Amino acid sequence: MTTKFRLNSVTLFTTEGEVHYDFTSDLTVLAGPTGVGKTTLLEMIKFGFGGNALIAPVATEYVQDVSLDVTIGHSRLRLTRGIDSEKRDVVRVIDLVLQERLADHRVTGGPPSLNSLLMSTLGLPDDMKAAARGGTSTKAGARISFADIFSFLYIPQSEINRDIASSKDQYLDPKRKAVFELLFGLTDADVLAMRSKLNTLSGDLANAERETKTVLEFLRASNMTGQEEAIRAYESAQAEQVAAQAERDALLQEIDPITDRETQVLRDLLSEAERSLANARSDVVALTRQHREYQLERRRVQTDVDRLMRMRDAGARLAEIEFVACPRCMQSLRERDVPTSSCRLCLQPDPVTGDVDLDQYEIRQLAAQLDEMVEQLSIIDQQVGMTIQAVEDREDLVHKLSEDLDLRTSERVTPRLQAFTDASDRLASARAEQQHLELVLRQWDRVNDLTAVEDSKREERDRTKAAIGRAEAEMTARRSEILDDLNDEFSTTVTELGIPGVKSAGIHRTNYLPLLNGQRFDTVSKGGGIVTATQVAYWTSLLSVALRQRDTPYPAFVMIDSPRLALNTAESLAAALYRRIVTQSDANQGKVQFIVADNELPDEYRRGFSEIVFDYDQPTVSTIHHPGRNAVEPLVKPAAE
């Protein structure tokens, strides 16, 4: 039988107080003109279940929380969700059966997750995925959530005269089909998991085949037609390496320097001569640096001597000058009263005599330093000459000793150098060939591994496909029974409603959408009253068949927004739609719940349901003043047929 799904009440916590609505009847109609908030209330119900809803400005500005009292299966819960953007991800949950507060559940992420909680109350796993079928998809599919189930329970105003369960959205099509099959028991979590696995296995197999093809193309480019050929070539390269290494070692042994006593003495003398030459060259460098430093110091001292001599000369020259005018302001000094023995310019005691002895002492000291430096430079020059001569002597000795050693070894080494070079080249070539062949063999190993993966994935895919086939075969009879029942129920309902222009109706066997006159519904009409009437016929037919079955988890709940939206003056069709809803509600008292929001209702059926009437003085959010008809801006703009 169907799963019990009932909305017991809705409470809106606003800035001006609470607004509460009870839904105790099997059929409740929210009636009132456009703009009083009917759609706002239904969207707030969707929002309370964790859905993405159209939140009206009045709700955003004045409503703080929306709280739902719901019965799902054997559970009765109160779900309270904040409107504020910073709080809306958290839902407060109270178990009304046990009368205890549960942990706050999250709309996104978690745990605990509101989606997992609601799916479990429906008796469904929360990790099911809807994989695409019958194509080349390699994706596991999108996760089936409570929002996907709710799309079978709520027909929003935005879709009432346009589309059925977002069937025009190809991305959502696999989930819509999977939910249909789940709710009618035509599939289960195991089959859905196998379908997801089948797609991922197909993707893995395609990747392995693609990689195998790439590796084989590389091997063809390397001129290796087969793995056996590569192995033989590798073994040949190994043998060539061993032979070249042996020949090279033998030649190296033959051309080792002669190690008799005279040769060893020559080698020792050569080593000693080379060390002595290096030391002599180092001495030349050190003496040259020392000579440069003495030269710099000598120039510095000579500069000081020249400075002192210039000072003495300047003083002697200036002492003979008798100033008659100030050199600064050019005023005459002839009439100036100057004290005896004073300078005419500065009036200081005159003459100022320098310390001649001191100046001469300093000059003598500097001159002595200069003489000492000249002597040191002469000594360094002699040492440099001697060291350079020593370098030349040692270079001659090294050259002579090297010639003697070359003469003793040339007869043994020179004839074998070319053979040694040839052997080294063959050895290097053999090693390079081995490295290349090792890469080729690794690629062949990769081919073998990929082939094994291909075989494994292919076998697993075939087993999974067979398991799906067996599971579907077991459901063939049930599938035929339910689809036949749905087809008959929908056809009868469409006939009873009298939808204009429709001569025949049925349900498609694979996409489960309505067929009108043998065509998909949205090709017969792009929108308006025909689609609206088809919606009511479709969803009530699904619910009727689900109620007749004893083992379907289909939630017995339908919430419809504005079925008369596009009917205009089609009063007879509007009456037929409500007659269908009332009849189904009366036939299944206590088992189903219908909530319908609409503008105008047929008078003859007003006694067949519970009615909550709204107007601009008493809107759905009654604690907030409504600005009136002229200020109405609907959440969803109606589309004409």
C-alpha positions in Angstrom: 0.0 0.0 0.0 1.0 3.6 -0.3 3.1 5.4 2.3 1.2 7.7 4.6 2.2 11.3 4.0 0.2 14.1 5.6 0.7 17.7 6.4 -1.0 18.3 9.7 -0.3 22.0 10.1 1.8 24.9 9.1 3.0 27.7 11.4 4.7 30.9 10.3 6.6 32.8 12.9 6.5 36.4 11.8 7.8 39.6 13.3 4.2 40.5 14.3 3.2 37.1 15.7 2.3 33.5 14.7 0.2 32.5 11.7 -1.1 28.9 12.0 -3.0 26.7 9.5 -4.4 23.2 10.2 -4.9 20.7 7.4 -7.2 18.2 9.0 -9.3 17.3 5.9 -8.4 14.9 3.1 -9.0 17.8 0.7 -8.2 21.4 1.6 -8.5 24.3 -0.9 -6.8 27.6 -0.4 -9.1 30.1 -2.2 -8.5 33.7 -2.9 -7.6 36.3 -5.6 -4.2 36.6 -7.2 -1.6 38.1 -4.8 -3.1 37.2 -1.4 -0.2 34.7 -0.8 -1.5 31.3 -1.8 1.6 30.4 -3.8 3.7 32.0 -1.0 2.2 29.5 1.5 2.8 26.5 -0.7 6.3 27.5 -1.4 6.9 28.0 2.3 5.7 24.4 2.8 8.3 23.2 0.2 10.9 25.4 1.9 10.1 23.7 5.3 10.8 20.3 3.7 14.3 21.6 2.8 13.6 22.5 -0.8 14.7 25.5 -2.8 11.6 27.6 -2.9 10.3 30.9 -4.3 10.4 33.1 -1.2 8.1 36.1 -1.6 9.4 39.5 -0.4 6.8 39.5 2.5 8.3 36.3 3.8 11.9 37.5 3.4 11.1 40.7 5.3 8.7 39.6 7.9 8.8 35.7 8.4 11.4 34.4 10.7 10.7 30.7 10.7 8.3 28.2 9.0 7.3 25.1 11.0 5.7 22.0 9.6 3.8 19.3 11.5 4.0 16.2 9.2 3.3 12.5 9.4 5.4 10.4 7.1 5.0 6.6 7.4 5.1 5.8 11.1 6.9 9.0 12.0 5.4 12.3 13.1 7.8 15.2 13.1 7.9 19.0 13.5 10.4 20.6 11.1 11.3 24.2 11.8 13.5 26.1 9.3 14.7 29.7 9.5 14.2 32.1 6.6 17.3 34.1 7.3 20.1 33.3 4.8 22.5 32.5 7.6 20.1 30.2 9.4 18.2 28.4 6.6 20.7 25.6 6.4 19.7 24.3 9.8 16.3 22.6 10.5 15.2 22.0 14.1 13.5 18.6 14.4 11.1 17.4 17.1 9.9 13.8 17.2 6.2 14.3 18.1 5.7 10.6 18.8 8.4 10.4 21.4 8.0 14.0 22.4 11.8 14.7 22.2 14.0 17.2 20.5 16.3 15.5 18.0 19.6 16.9 16.8 19.4 19.8 14.4 19.6 18.6 10.8 21.3 20.3 7.9 19.7 21.0 4.6 23.1 20.7 2.8 26.0 18.6 4.0 25.6 17.1 7.4 25.5 14.8 9.2 22.8 14.7 10.4 21.1 15.4 7.1 17.5 16.4 6.7 17.4 14.6 3.4 18.5 11.3 5.1 15.9 11.8 7.8 13.0 12.3 5.3 14.2 9.5 3.0 14.3 7.1 6.0 10.8 8.0 7.0 9.7 7.0 3.5 11.5 3.7 3.9 14.1 4.6 1.2 17.9 4.7 1.3 19.5 8.1 1.0 22.4 7.0 -1.1 20.6 5.9 -4.3 21.8 7.2 -7.6 19.9 7.5 -10.9 22.2 6.4 -13.7 21.4 7.2 -17.4 20.3 4.2 -19.4 20.6 2.9 -22.9 23.3 5.3 -23.9 27.0 5.8 -23.7 27.0 7.4 -20.2 29.9 6.4 -17.9 28.6 8.4 -14.9 27.2 6.7 -11.8 24.3 9.2 -11.9 23.0 11.9 -9.6 21.9 11.2 -6.1 18.2 10.7 -5.6 17.0 13.1 -2.8 13.8 13.9 -1.0 13.4 16.9 -3.3 13.1 14.5 -6.3 10.4 12.6 -4.4 8.6 15.9 -3.6 8.5 16.8 -7.3 5.9 13.9 -7.6 3.9 15.4 -4.7 3.9 19.1 -5.5 2.8 20.7 -8.8 3.9 24.3 -8.6 2.3 27.2 -10.4 5.5 27.6 -12.4 4.8 24.2 -14.1 1.1 23.6 -13.8 0.5 24.7 -17.4 3.9 24.0 -18.9 5.6 20.8 -17.9 5.3 17.6 -15.9 8.0 17.0 -13.2 10.6 19.0 -15.2 10.5 16.4 -18.0 11.9 18.9 -20.5 15.1 19.0 -18.5 17.2 16.2 -20.0 19.6 16.2 -17.0 16.8 15.4 -14.6 15.2 12.8 -16.8 17.1 9.8 -15.3 16.1 10.8 -11.8 12.4 11.3 -12.8 12.3 7.8 -14.3 14.1 6.3 -11.3 11.7 8.0 -8.8 8.7 6.7 -10.8 10.0 3.2 -10.7 10.9 3.4 -7.0 7.5 4.7 -6.0 5.7 1.9 -8.0 8.1 -0.9 -6.9 9.5 -1.3 -10.4 13.0 -1.0 -9.2 14.8 -0.9 -5.9 18.1 0.3 -4.3 20.0 -2.8 -5.4 19.0 -2.4 -9.1 19.8 1.3 -9.1 23.2 0.5 -7.5 23.8 -2.0 -10.2 22.9 0.5 -12.9 25.3 3.0 -11.5 28.0 0.3 -11.3 27.3 -0.7 -14.9 27.9 2.8 -16.1 31.1 3.2 -14.1 32.3 -0.2 -15.3 31.6 0.9 -18.9 33.7 4.1 -18.2 36.6 2.1 -16.7 36.5 -0.3 -19.6 36.5 2.6 -22.1 39.5 4.2 -20.3 41.4 0.9 -20.3 40.7 0.3 -24.0 41.7 3.9 -24.8 45.0 3.5 -22.9 45.7 0.2 -24.5 45.2 1.7 -27.9 47.7 4.5 -27.0 50.3 2.1 -25.8 50.0 -0.1 -28.9 50.4 3.0 -31.1 53.6 3.7 -29.2 54.8 0.2 -29.7 54.1 0.3 -33.4 56.1 3.5 -33.7 59.0 1.7 -32.1 58.9 -0.9 -34.8 58.3 -3.7 -32.3 55.7 -5.9 -33.9 55.3 -8.2 -30.9 56.4 -8.8 -27.3 58.5 -11.9 -28.2 60.5 -9.9 -30.8 61.2 -7.2 -28.1 62.4 -9.9 -25.7 64.7 -11.5 -28.3 66.1 -8.0 -29.2 66.7 -7.3 -25.4 68.5 -10.6 -24.9 70.7 -9.8 -28.0 71.5 -6.4 -26.6 72.5 -8.0 -23.2 74.8 -10.4 -25.0 76.4 -7.5 -27.0 76.9 -5.6 -23.7 78.7 -8.5 -22.1 81.0 -9.1 -25.1 81.9 -5.4 -25.4 82.5 -5.1 -21.7 84.8 -8.1 -21.7 86.8 -6.8 -24.7 87.1 -3.4 -23.1 88.3 -4.8 -19.8 90.9 -6.9 -21.7 92.2 -3.9 -23.6 92.2 -1.8 -20.4 94.3 -4.4 -18.7 96.8 -4.5 -21.6 97.2 -0.7 -21.7 97.9 -0.3 -18.0 101.1 1.7 -17.5 104.3 -0.3 -17.1 105.1 -0.7 -13.5 108.8 -1.4 -13.5 111.1 0.3 -11.0 112.5 3.0 -13.5 109.0 3.9 -14.6 107.9 4.2 -11.0 110.9 6.5 -10.2 110.0 8.6 -13.2 106.4 8.9 -11.9 107.6 9.8 -8.5 110.0 12.5 -9.9 107.2 13.8 -12.1 104.9 14.1 -9.2 107.5 15.9 -7.1 108.4 18.2 -10.0 104.7 19.1 -10.5 104.3 19.9 -6.8 107.4 22.0 -6.8 106.2 23.8 -9.9 102.9 24.5 -8.3 104.6 25.9 -5.2 106.9 28.2 -7.3 104.0 29.5 -9.2 102.2 30.2 -5.9 105.3 32.1 -4.7 105.4 34.2 -7.9 101.8 35.2 -7.2 102.5 36.0 -3.6 105.6 38.1 -4.4 103.8 40.0 -7.1 101.0 40.9 -4.7 103.5 42.0 -2.1 105.4 44.1 -4.7 102.1 45.8 -5.6 101.3 46.6 -2.0 104.7 48.2 -1.4 104.2 50.3 -4.5 100.9 51.5 -3.3 102.4 52.4 0.2 105.3 54.2 -1.5 103.0 56.3 -3.5 101.0 57.2 -0.4 104.2 58.3 1.5 105.4 60.3 -1.5 102.1 62.1 -1.6 102.5 63.1 2.1 106.0 64.5 1.4 104.8 66.4 -1.6 101.9 67.9 0.5 104.3 69.1 3.3 106.6 70.6 0.7 103.7 72.5 -0.9 102.6 73.8 2.5 106.1 75.2 3.3 106.3 76.8 -0.2 102.9 78.4 0.1 103.7 79.8 3.6 107.0 81.3 2.3 105.2 82.9 -0.7 102.3 84.4 1.3 104.6 85.8 4.0 106.0 88.5 1.5 102.5 89.8 0.5 101.4 93.0 2.1 97.6 93.3 1.8 96.3 96.9 1.2 92.7 95.8 0.6 90.5 93.1 2.1 90.4 90.2 -0.4 86.8 89.5 0.6 85.0 92.9 0.5 87.8 94.8 -1.2 87.8 97.7 1.3 91.1 99.6 1.8 93.3 98.7 4.7 95.7 101.6 4.5 93.9 103.8 7.0 93.2 101.0 9.4 94.6 101.3 12.9 96.5 98.1 13.4 98.2 97.2 16.7 101.9 96.7 16.6 103.0 93.2 15.6 99.5 92.3 14.5 98.1 91.1 11.1 96.6 93.8 9.1 93.7 91.5 8.0 92.8 89.5 11.0 94.4 91.6 13.7 96.0 88.4 15.2 99.7 88.6 16.5 102.0 88.6 13.5 104.1 87.1 12.2 102.9 83.5 13.0 106.0 81.4 12.7 105.6 77.7 11.9 107.5 75.0 13.7 110.2 74.5 11.2 111.9 71.8 13.2 108.7 69.8 13.4 108.1 70.1 9.7 111.7 69.0 8.9 111.4 66.0 11.3 108.2 64.7 9.6 109.8 65.1 6.2 112.9 63.2 7.3 110.8 60.4 8.7 108.8 60.1 5.5 112.0 60.2 3.4 113.4 57.4 5.6 110.3 55.3 4.9 110.6 56.0 1.2 114.2 54.8 1.2 113.2 51.6 3.1 110.4 50.9 0.7 112.7 51.3 -2.3 115.1 48.8 -0.7 112.3 46.3 -0.1 111.0 46.7 -3.6 114.5 46.0 -4.9 114.7 42.8 -2.8 111.2 41.7 -4.0 112.2 42.2 -7.6 115.2 40.0 -7.1 113.1 37.3 -5.4 110.5 37.5 -8.2 113.3 37.0 -10.8 114.7 34.0 -9.0 111.2 32.5 -8.5 110.3 32.9 -12.2 113.6 31.2 -13.1 112.7 28.4 -10.7 109.2 28.1 -12.4 110.9 27.8 -15.8 113.4 25.2 -14.6 110.6 23.1 -13.1 108.5 23.4 -16.2 111.4 22.1 -18.2 111.8 19.2 -15.7 108.1 18.3 -15.9 108.1 18.4 -19.6 111.2 16.2 -19.8 109.9 13.7 -17.3 106.5 13.5 -19.2 108.3 12.8 -22.5 110.3 10.0 -20.8 107.1 8.4 -19.5 105.3 8.8 -22.8 108.2 7.2 -24.6 108.2 4.2 -22.2 104.4 3.7 -22.6 103.6 4.7 -26.2 104.7 1.4 -27.7 102.2 -0.4 -25.6 99.2 2.0 -25.4 98.9 3.7 -28.8 98.1 0.7 -30.9 95.3 -0.3 -28.6 93.6 3.1 -28.2 91.3 2.7 -31.3 90.3 -0.8 -30.3 89.5 0.5 -26.8 87.4 3.3 -28.2 85.5 0.9 -30.5 84.7 -1.4 -27.6 83.6 1.5 -25.5 81.2 2.7 -28.3 79.7 -0.8 -28.7 79.3 -1.0 -24.9 77.5 2.4 -24.8 75.3 1.4 -27.8 74.3 -1.9 -26.2 73.4 -0.2 -23.0 71.3 2.5 -24.8 69.5 -0.3 -26.8 68.8 -2.1 -23.6 67.3 1.0 -22.0 65.1 1.5 -25.0 64.0 -2.1 -25.0 63.3 -2.0 -21.3 60.9 0.8 -22.0 59.3 -1.2 -24.7 59.0 -4.3 -22.5 57.5 -2.2 -19.7 54.9 -0.9 -22.2 54.2 -4.5 -23.2 53.7 -5.3 -19.6 51.4 -2.3 -19.4 49.5 -3.7 -22.4 49.2 -7.1 -20.6 48.0 -5.4 -17.4 45.5 -3.2 -19.3 44.2 -6.2 -21.2 43.7 -8.1 -17.9 41.9 -5.0 -16.5 39.8 -4.9 -19.7 38.9 -8.6 -19.4 38.1 -8.2 -15.7 35.9 -5.0 -16.2 34.2 -6.6 -19.2 33.4 -9.7 -17.3 32.2 -7.7 -14.3 30.1 -5.5 -16.6 28.6 -8.5 -18.3 27.7 -10.0 -14.9 26.2 -6.8 -13.7 24.2 -6.4 -16.9 23.0 -10.0 -16.5 22.0 -9.4 -12.9 20.1 -6.3 -14.0 18.4 -8.3 -16.7 17.4 -11.0 -14.2 16.1 -8.4 -11.8 14.1 -6.7 -14.5 12.8 -10.0 -15.8 11.4 -10.8 -12.3 9.6 -7.4 -12.4 8.3 -7.9 -16.0 4.9 -9.1 -14.9 4.5 -6.4 -12.3 5.7 -3.8 -14.7 3.2 -4.8 -17.3 0.5 -4.9 -14.7 1.2 -1.4 -13.3 1.7 0.2 -16.7 -1.4 -1.4 -18.1 -3.3 -0.2 -15.1 -1.9 3.3 -15.4 -2.6 3.4 -19.1 -6.3 2.4 -18.5 -6.7 4.8 -15.5 -5.2 7.7 -17.3 -7.2 7.1 -20.5 -10.4 6.8 -18.5 -9.7 10.0 -16.6 -8.9 12.0 -19.7 -12.1 10.9 -21.2 -14.1 11.8 -18.1 -12.5 15.2 -17.9 -13.3 15.9 -21.6 -9.9 17.6 -22.4 -10.5 19.5 -25.7 -8.9 18.0 -28.8 -7.8 14.8 -27.1 -9.2 11.7 -28.7 -7.0 9.1 -27.1 -4.7 9.1 -24.1 -2.2 6.7 -22.5 1.1 6.4 -20.6 4.4 5.8 -22.4 6.0 2.5 -21.5 9.5 3.7 -21.0 9.5 7.4 -20.1 6.2 7.2 -18.1 4.9 10.5 -19.5 1.4 11.1 -20.8 0.5 10.4 -24.4 -2.2 12.4 -26.1 -3.5 11.3 -29.5 -0.5 8.9 -29.6 2.1 11.7 -29.1 3.9 13.1 -26.1 1.8 15.6 -24.3 4.0 18.6 -24.9 3.9 18.1 -28.6 0.1 18.3 -28.6 0.1 21.5 -26.6 2.9 23.7 -25.6 1.1 24.9 -22.5 -2.1 26.3 -21.0 -5.4 24.5 -20.2 -4.6 21.3 -22.0 -1.4 20.8 -20.1 -3.1 21.8 -16.8 -5.9 19.3 -17.3 -3.3 16.7 -18.3 -1.4 17.3 -15.1 -4.4 16.7 -12.9 -5.4 13.6 -14.9 -1.8 12.3 -14.7 -1.1 12.8 -11.0 -4.5 11.6 -9.8 -4.2 8.5 -12.1 -0.7 7.7 -10.6 -2.2 8.1 -7.1 -5.2 5.9 -7.9 -3.1 3.1 -9.2 -0.7 3.4 -6.3 -3.6 3.2 -3.8 -4.8 0.0 -5.5 -1.4 -1.7 -5.2 -0.5 -3.2 -1.9 3.2 -2.8 -2.0 4.1 0.6 -3.4 5.9 3.2 -1.3 4.1 6.0 -3.2 3.3 8.9 -0.8 -0.4 9.5 -0.8 -0.2 13.3 -1.0 -0.8 15.8 -3.8 -0.3 19.6 -3.5 -1.5 21.6 -6.6 -1.1 25.3 -7.2 -3.7 27.1 -9.4 -5.2 24.4 -11.6 -7.6 27.0 -13.0 -4.7 29.3 -13.9 -4.9 28.7 -17.7 -8.4 27.4 -18.0 -9.9 30.9 -18.5 -13.6 30.4 -19.3 -13.5 26.6 -19.6 -15.9 26.2 -16.7 -17.0 22.7 -17.6 -13.3 21.5 -17.7 -12.6 23.3 -14.4 -15.6 21.6 -12.8 -14.5 18.2 -14.1 -11.0 18.7 -12.6 -12.4 19.4 -9.2 -14.9 16.6 -9.6 -12.0 14.2 -10.1 -10.1 15.4 -7.1 -13.2 15.3 -4.8 -14.1 11.9 -6.0 -10.7 10.5 -5.4 -10.6 12.1 -2.0 -14.0 10.7 -1.0 -13.1 7.2 -2.3 -9.9 7.0 -0.1 -10.9 8.8 3.1 -8.1 8.9 5.6 -5.6 7.5 3.0 -4.9 10.6 0.9 -4.4 14.3 1.3 -5.0 16.9 -1.4 -4.0 20.6 -0.9 -5.1 22.9 -3.7 -4.6 26.6 -4.1 -6.8 28.4 -6.6 -8.4 31.7 -7.5 -12.0 30.7 -8.4 -13.8 27.5 -7.5 -16.8 25.8 -9.0 -19.8 26.6 -6.8 -21.3 23.1 -7.0 -18.3 21.6 -5.3 -17.8 24.0 -2.5 -19.3 21.5 0.0 -17.0 18.7 -1.0 -13.9 19.9 0.7 -12.4 22.1 3.5 -11.9 25.6 2.3 -9.6 28.4 3.7 -10.6 31.7 2.1 -8.1 34.6 1.8 -8.4 38.1 0.6 -6.4 41.3 0.6 -7.7 42.1 4.1 -6.9 38.6 5.3 -3.9 37.3 3.3 -2.0 34.1 4.1 0.6 36.0 6.2 -2.2 37.6 8.1 -0.1 39.4 10.7 1.4 41.6 8.0 -0.7 44.3 6.3 -1.4 43.7 2.6 -0.8 46.8 0.4 -3.8 46.0 -1.8 -4.7 44.7 -5.3 -2.8 47.4 -7.1 0.5 46.5 -5.4 0.3 42.8 -6.2 3.2 41.3 -8.1 2.7 37.6 -8.5 5.7 35.2 -7.8 4.9 33.4 -11.1 3.6 35.2 -14.1 0.9 33.0 -15.9 1.5 31.8 -19.5 -1.3 32.0 -22.0 -2.2 28.8 -24.0 
